[in-house]
Amino acid sequence: MSLLQDEFAHADGLRYLNHAAVAPWPKRATLAVQGFAEENWRLGARDYPDWLIVERRLRERLSRLLNAPTTADLALVKNTSEALSFVAFGLDWATGDQVVISDQEFPSNRVVWQALERFGVKTLQVPLDSAAPEAALLAACGPRTRLLAISAVQYASGLRLDLQRLGHECRRRGVLLCVDAIQQLGALPFDVQAIDCAFAMADGHKWMLGPEGLGVFYCRADLRQQLKLHEYGWHMLEHPGDYERPDWEPARSARRFECGSPNMLGAMALEASLSVLEDVGMEQVAAELTERVQWLQDGLMRIPGARVLSPLSRQRRAGIISFRLDGWDNRTLFERLRAEQVVCAQRGGGIRFSPHFYTSSQVIEDTLALLRQMADA
C-alpha cells in the first residue's frame, strides 16, 4: 500500500473516478519524463542508444500485457484510431463485404468502418442484448461478413464481452475478429492468444496509466503482410539504419506500421507506467479494481433514486459503473460533482465512474456520501 500512496499522491480533496477517459500518471512516469526532459536539455540525443533500451523494454512489457507471441507482433502507434485505420484500409475488400459492430461502440470503432462504404462495404450495427450479446453479434455474421469489430468493454455501459467465445466462433466461421481493447487493457488481464483475435489495439492513456499519443497495435503474424500499407518512411523498413541502401522492403515485423520517428517521450512515460502494473501484477490489479467497482455499485444501489445502468454481474464488467439519479438531469449532476472535485464523465445517458485498482476507500466513501446528500436534497 505504501507503494500506491507514493505513486498516486493526488491533490487534497480530489476524487478521481475517470480512468476510462484519461488517467493520472503514477509518480514514476512523471519522474521518467522529467529526467528525459532534463537529459535533452543538458545532453541532447548523445545517449540515444539508451533511449532505445527503454523503448525495447516498453515493447516487452506490452507483449507480456497482451500475451503476444513475440514483440514482433506489436507496433507502437499514435492511438487506437490509427490502428483501426490500418486494419480498415489495409484489408482487400470486395463489394458486398460486411463488417459487424455493435450499436454501442465509441465513434472510433464505428466511423472507420462506415468510411468503407465507398468501396461497397456495409457496416451492420447490432443491438446488444444484455443477456446474450455474443449470440446477437454472431447471429449477424453471415456469408458476406469479413470482420467482426467489437470493443472488449463498452465505453458507456461498461458491458464486457466474452472474447474467447467470439474469437473461437469467428475463427471457425472464417471471420476476422478485431478487438478495441482500450477499456480492458490495464484493467483486467487480456490475452490475444486465448481470444484468438486477428487484431487488437489500445491507447496507453486510460487503464495503462500512460500519456496520450502512444498506443499499441497487435496484428496476428499470418495477417501482417495482408494489410496494405498506406504510410511509408525510414522507420518501417526492414533495414531502418542503413540510410544509403538503394533497395528497400517493409519490415517483416509489425514495425512495418511505424512509418517514422518514434514518440520517445511517450515511450519513457508509458514504460514507467506499465512497470507499476507489472509490480502489482495484473491478477491483483483486476481483483482490486473489481472490489472497488462492486463497492461503488453496492453504495449506489442503497441511494434512493439512484439507478445503475451498467451490468450488475461481475463477469459482465471491468472498471466502469454508470448510473442516473432521479430528480437530476445528467448535465447538472455532472457539474455538481465536478464542483466537488469528483472527476467523472457523462456517458450513455448517465454519469460514468471509473476507479482503478489504487483508488482509496476515502474517495469512494466521500463520493457516495455526496450523492446521498444530493439524493436527499
C-alpha positions as CSV (number, residue, x, y, z in Angstrom):
1,M,0.0,0.0,0.0
2,S,2.9,2.4,0.7
3,L,3.9,2.0,-3.0
4,L,0.4,3.0,-4.1
5,Q,0.3,6.0,-1.7
6,D,3.7,7.2,-3.1
7,E,2.8,6.6,-6.8
8,F,-0.7,8.1,-6.7
9,A,-0.5,11.1,-4.3
10,H,-3.4,13.2,-5.8
11,A,-4.2,16.7,-4.7
12,D,-6.1,17.0,-1.5
13,G,-9.9,16.6,-2.0
14,L,-9.6,15.2,-5.5
15,R,-11.9,12.2,-6.1
16,Y,-10.6,10.8,-9.4
17,L,-13.1,8.3,-11.0
18,N,-12.3,8.9,-14.6
19,H,-9.7,6.2,-15.7
20,A,-12.0,5.2,-18.6
21,A,-11.3,8.7,-20.1
22,V,-7.8,9.9,-19.2
23,A,-5.9,8.6,-16.2
24,P,-3.4,10.4,-13.9
25,W,0.1,9.2,-14.3
26,P,1.9,7.4,-11.5
27,K,4.8,9.2,-9.9
28,R,7.5,7.1,-11.7
29,A,6.1,8.1,-15.1
30,T,6.3,11.8,-14.1
31,L,9.9,11.3,-12.9
32,A,10.8,9.5,-16.1
33,V,9.5,12.4,-18.2
34,Q,11.2,14.9,-16.0
35,G,14.5,13.0,-16.3
36,F,14.2,12.7,-20.0
37,A,13.5,16.4,-20.4
38,E,16.5,17.3,-18.3
39,E,18.7,14.9,-20.3
40,N,17.6,16.5,-23.5
41,W,18.3,20.0,-22.1
42,R,21.8,19.1,-21.0
43,L,22.9,16.4,-23.4
44,G,20.6,16.4,-26.4
45,A,20.5,12.9,-28.0
46,R,24.0,11.9,-27.0
47,D,22.7,8.8,-25.3
48,Y,20.1,7.8,-27.9
49,P,21.1,4.1,-27.7
50,D,20.0,4.2,-24.1
51,W,16.6,5.6,-25.1
52,L,16.2,2.6,-27.4
53,I,16.7,0.3,-24.5
54,V,13.8,1.9,-22.7
55,E,11.7,1.5,-25.9
56,R,12.6,-2.1,-26.1
57,R,11.5,-2.6,-22.5
58,L,8.2,-1.0,-23.4
59,R,7.6,-3.4,-26.2
60,E,8.5,-6.3,-23.9
61,R,6.1,-5.1,-21.3
62,L,3.3,-4.6,-23.8
63,S,4.0,-8.1,-25.2
64,R,3.5,-9.6,-21.7
65,L,0.4,-7.4,-21.1
66,L,-1.3,-8.7,-24.2
67,N,0.4,-12.2,-24.1
68,A,1.5,-11.7,-27.7
69,P,3.6,-14.5,-29.1
70,T,6.6,-12.1,-29.7
71,T,7.3,-8.4,-29.7
72,A,7.4,-8.6,-33.5
73,D,3.6,-8.9,-33.4
74,L,3.2,-5.4,-31.9
75,A,3.5,-1.9,-33.3
76,L,3.7,1.3,-31.3
77,V,1.0,3.6,-32.7
78,K,-0.3,7.1,-32.1
79,N,-3.7,5.9,-30.9
80,T,-6.4,3.3,-31.2
81,S,-8.0,5.1,-34.2
82,E,-4.8,4.9,-36.2
83,A,-4.5,1.2,-35.6
84,L,-8.2,0.7,-36.5
85,S,-7.5,2.6,-39.7
86,F,-4.5,0.3,-40.5
87,V,-7.0,-2.6,-40.5
88,A,-9.9,-0.9,-42.2
89,F,-7.9,0.5,-45.1
90,G,-5.3,-2.3,-45.2
91,L,-7.7,-5.2,-45.9
92,D,-8.6,-6.1,-49.5
93,W,-12.3,-5.5,-49.6
94,A,-14.8,-6.6,-52.2
95,T,-18.2,-5.0,-53.0
96,G,-20.8,-6.6,-50.7
97,D,-18.4,-7.4,-47.9
98,Q,-19.8,-6.8,-44.4
99,V,-18.4,-5.6,-41.1
100,V,-20.4,-6.4,-38.0
101,I,-20.2,-4.0,-35.0
102,S,-22.4,-3.3,-32.0
103,D,-24.7,-0.3,-31.7
104,Q,-22.8,0.9,-28.5
105,E,-19.4,1.5,-30.0
106,F,-17.3,4.5,-29.4
107,P,-17.1,6.6,-32.6
108,S,-13.5,5.3,-33.3
109,N,-14.8,1.8,-33.8
110,R,-17.8,2.9,-35.9
111,V,-16.8,5.7,-38.3
112,V,-13.7,3.9,-39.5
113,W,-15.9,1.0,-40.8
114,Q,-18.6,3.3,-42.2
115,A,-15.9,5.1,-44.1
116,L,-15.6,1.9,-46.2
117,E,-19.0,2.4,-47.8
118,R,-17.4,4.0,-50.8
119,F,-15.8,0.6,-51.5
120,G,-19.1,-1.2,-51.3
121,V,-18.6,-2.4,-47.8
122,K,-21.6,-2.5,-45.5
123,T,-21.4,-1.9,-41.7
124,L,-24.1,-3.7,-39.7
125,Q,-24.8,-2.3,-36.2
126,V,-26.1,-4.9,-33.9
127,P,-28.2,-4.1,-30.8
128,L,-26.5,-5.7,-27.9
129,D,-28.9,-7.9,-25.9
130,S,-27.6,-7.6,-22.4
131,A,-28.4,-11.2,-21.6
132,A,-26.7,-12.7,-24.7
133,P,-24.6,-10.1,-26.5
134,E,-22.3,-12.6,-28.1
135,A,-25.2,-14.5,-29.6
136,A,-26.6,-11.3,-31.1
137,L,-23.3,-10.4,-32.7
138,L,-22.6,-13.9,-34.1
139,A,-26.2,-14.2,-35.4
140,A,-25.5,-11.1,-37.5
141,C,-22.4,-12.7,-39.1
142,G,-23.5,-14.1,-42.5
143,P,-21.7,-15.4,-45.5
144,R,-20.5,-11.9,-46.6
145,T,-19.1,-11.0,-43.1
146,R,-15.4,-10.4,-43.4
147,L,-14.8,-8.9,-40.0
148,L,-16.4,-8.5,-36.5
149,A,-15.1,-5.3,-34.8
150,I,-16.0,-5.0,-31.1
151,S,-14.9,-3.3,-28.0
152,A,-13.8,-5.6,-25.2
153,V,-15.7,-3.4,-22.8
154,Q,-18.3,-0.9,-24.0
155,Y,-17.2,2.7,-23.1
156,A,-20.6,3.9,-21.8
157,S,-22.4,1.0,-20.2
158,G,-19.2,-0.9,-19.2
159,L,-20.6,-4.2,-20.7
160,R,-17.7,-6.7,-21.0
161,L,-17.9,-9.4,-23.7
162,D,-16.8,-13.0,-23.7
163,L,-14.0,-12.5,-26.2
164,Q,-12.9,-16.1,-26.1
165,R,-16.3,-17.2,-27.3
166,L,-16.3,-14.6,-30.1
167,G,-12.8,-15.5,-31.1
168,H,-13.4,-19.2,-31.3
169,E,-16.6,-18.7,-33.4
170,C,-15.0,-16.1,-35.7
171,R,-12.1,-18.4,-36.5
172,R,-14.4,-21.3,-37.1
173,R,-16.5,-19.2,-39.5
174,G,-13.6,-17.6,-41.2
175,V,-14.4,-14.1,-39.8
176,L,-11.6,-11.8,-38.6
177,L,-12.0,-10.6,-35.0
178,C,-10.8,-7.0,-34.4
179,V,-10.8,-6.0,-30.7
180,D,-10.7,-2.4,-29.4
181,A,-9.2,-3.3,-26.1
182,I,-8.8,0.3,-24.7
183,Q,-11.3,-0.3,-21.9
184,Q,-9.8,-3.6,-20.7
185,L,-6.1,-3.5,-21.3
186,G,-4.5,-2.5,-18.0
187,A,-7.8,-3.0,-16.1
188,L,-8.2,-6.8,-16.4
189,P,-6.0,-9.5,-17.9
190,F,-6.1,-9.6,-21.7
191,D,-4.7,-12.4,-23.8
192,V,-4.7,-12.2,-27.6
193,Q,-3.7,-15.9,-27.9
194,A,-6.6,-17.1,-25.8
195,I,-9.0,-14.8,-27.6
196,D,-7.6,-15.9,-30.9
197,C,-8.2,-12.5,-32.4
198,A,-6.8,-11.2,-35.6
199,F,-6.2,-7.6,-34.4
200,A,-6.2,-5.8,-31.1
201,M,-5.4,-2.2,-30.2
202,A,-5.5,0.3,-27.3
203,D,-4.3,3.7,-26.2
204,G,-2.0,4.0,-23.2
205,H,-3.7,6.9,-21.5
206,K,-6.6,5.1,-19.8
207,W,-6.1,1.9,-17.7
208,M,-2.4,1.6,-18.6
209,L,-1.9,4.9,-16.8
210,G,0.3,6.4,-19.6
211,P,0.3,9.6,-21.7
212,E,-2.0,10.4,-24.6
213,G,-0.4,9.9,-28.1
214,L,1.0,6.4,-27.7
215,G,-0.7,3.1,-28.0
216,V,-0.3,-0.5,-29.2
217,F,-1.4,-2.4,-32.2
218,Y,-1.4,-6.2,-32.3
219,C,-1.5,-7.9,-35.7
220,R,-1.5,-11.7,-35.9
221,A,1.6,-12.8,-37.7
222,D,-0.1,-14.5,-40.6
223,L,-2.1,-11.3,-41.4
224,R,0.7,-8.7,-41.3
225,Q,1.6,-8.8,-45.0
226,Q,-2.1,-9.0,-46.0
227,L,-2.6,-5.4,-44.8
228,K,-1.8,-2.9,-47.5
229,L,0.4,-0.2,-46.3
230,H,-0.5,3.5,-46.7
231,E,2.3,5.1,-44.7
232,Y,5.9,4.9,-45.6
233,G,9.1,6.2,-44.1
234,W,12.6,5.3,-42.8
235,H,11.4,3.6,-39.6
236,M,9.1,1.0,-41.2
237,L,11.9,-0.6,-43.3
238,E,13.5,-3.9,-42.8
239,H,16.9,-2.2,-42.6
240,P,16.0,1.1,-40.9
241,G,19.5,2.2,-40.0
242,D,21.1,1.6,-43.5
243,Y,20.3,5.1,-44.9
244,E,22.4,4.6,-48.1
245,R,20.8,1.3,-49.1
246,P,19.2,1.8,-52.5
247,D,16.7,-1.1,-52.3
248,W,14.2,-1.4,-49.5
249,E,11.3,-3.5,-48.2
250,P,8.8,-3.1,-45.4
251,A,9.8,-4.6,-42.1
252,R,8.6,-8.2,-41.7
253,S,7.6,-7.4,-38.1
254,A,4.8,-5.2,-37.0
255,R,7.2,-2.3,-37.1
256,R,6.1,-2.1,-40.8
257,F,3.2,0.0,-39.4
258,E,5.6,2.5,-37.7
259,C,6.5,4.8,-40.6
260,G,8.6,7.5,-38.9
261,S,10.4,8.6,-35.8
262,P,9.1,7.1,-32.6
263,N,7.4,9.0,-29.8
264,M,10.3,8.6,-27.4
265,L,8.9,11.0,-24.8
266,G,5.7,8.9,-24.7
267,A,7.7,5.7,-24.5
268,M,9.5,6.9,-21.4
269,A,6.3,7.6,-19.6
270,L,4.3,4.5,-20.7
271,E,7.2,2.2,-20.0
272,A,7.3,3.6,-16.4
273,S,3.5,3.4,-16.0
274,L,3.4,-0.3,-17.2
275,S,6.1,-1.1,-14.6
276,V,3.6,-0.2,-11.9
277,L,1.0,-2.7,-13.3
278,E,3.7,-5.4,-13.5
279,D,4.9,-4.7,-10.0
280,V,1.4,-5.1,-8.7
281,G,0.5,-7.9,-11.1
282,M,-2.5,-7.9,-13.4
283,E,-4.4,-10.5,-11.4
284,Q,-4.1,-8.3,-8.3
285,V,-4.9,-5.2,-10.3
286,A,-8.1,-6.9,-11.6
287,A,-9.1,-8.1,-8.1
288,E,-8.6,-4.7,-6.5
289,L,-10.5,-2.9,-9.3
290,T,-13.3,-5.4,-9.2
291,E,-13.7,-4.8,-5.5
292,R,-13.9,-1.0,-6.0
293,V,-16.5,-1.2,-8.7
294,Q,-18.6,-3.5,-6.6
295,W,-18.2,-1.1,-3.7
296,L,-19.5,1.7,-5.8
297,Q,-22.3,-0.4,-7.2
298,D,-23.5,-1.5,-3.7
299,G,-23.3,2.0,-2.5
300,L,-25.3,3.4,-5.4
301,M,-28.0,0.8,-5.0
302,R,-28.5,1.9,-1.5
303,I,-29.1,5.6,-2.5
304,P,-32.8,6.4,-3.1
305,G,-33.4,7.3,-6.7
306,A,-30.0,6.0,-8.0
307,R,-30.3,3.6,-10.9
308,V,-27.3,1.6,-12.0
309,L,-27.1,1.4,-15.8
310,S,-24.1,-0.9,-16.0
311,P,-24.3,-4.7,-15.8
312,L,-24.7,-5.9,-12.3
313,S,-22.8,-9.2,-12.8
314,R,-19.1,-9.1,-12.1
315,Q,-18.5,-11.3,-15.2
316,R,-20.0,-8.6,-17.4
317,R,-18.0,-5.6,-16.4
318,A,-14.4,-4.3,-16.0
319,G,-13.8,-0.9,-14.4
320,I,-16.9,1.1,-15.4
321,I,-20.1,1.8,-13.4
322,S,-22.7,4.2,-14.9
323,F,-25.8,5.4,-13.2
324,R,-28.6,8.0,-13.1
325,L,-30.0,9.9,-10.1
326,D,-33.8,10.7,-10.1
327,G,-34.6,14.3,-9.9
328,W,-31.3,15.4,-11.5
329,D,-30.5,15.8,-15.2
330,N,-27.1,14.5,-16.1
331,R,-25.5,17.8,-17.0
332,T,-26.5,19.4,-13.7
333,L,-25.4,16.3,-11.8
334,F,-22.1,16.2,-13.6
335,E,-21.4,19.9,-13.0
336,R,-22.2,19.5,-9.3
337,L,-19.9,16.5,-8.9
338,R,-17.2,18.4,-10.8
339,A,-17.6,21.3,-8.4
340,E,-17.0,18.9,-5.5
341,Q,-13.8,17.6,-7.3
342,V,-15.3,14.3,-8.3
343,V,-13.7,13.7,-11.7
344,C,-16.0,11.6,-13.8
345,A,-17.8,11.7,-17.2
346,Q,-21.2,12.0,-18.8
347,R,-21.7,8.9,-21.0
348,G,-24.5,6.8,-22.3
349,G,-27.4,8.7,-20.7
350,G,-25.8,8.7,-17.3
351,I,-22.8,9.5,-15.1
352,R,-19.8,7.2,-15.5
353,F,-17.5,6.4,-12.7
354,S,-14.3,4.5,-13.4
355,P,-11.9,3.9,-10.5
356,H,-8.7,2.0,-10.7
357,F,-7.0,-0.6,-8.5
358,Y,-5.4,2.0,-6.3
359,T,-8.5,4.2,-5.7
360,S,-8.7,4.8,-2.0
361,S,-11.7,3.9,0.2
362,Q,-12.0,7.6,1.2
363,V,-12.5,8.6,-2.5
364,I,-15.3,6.1,-2.8
365,E,-17.0,6.8,0.5
366,D,-16.8,10.6,0.1
367,T,-18.3,10.3,-3.4
368,L,-21.1,8.1,-2.2
369,A,-21.8,10.4,0.8
370,L,-22.0,13.3,-1.6
371,L,-24.5,11.5,-3.8
372,R,-26.6,10.6,-0.8
373,Q,-26.8,14.3,0.2
374,M,-27.8,15.2,-3.3
375,A,-30.5,12.5,-3.4
376,D,-31.9,13.8,-0.1
377,A,-31.9,17.3,-1.4
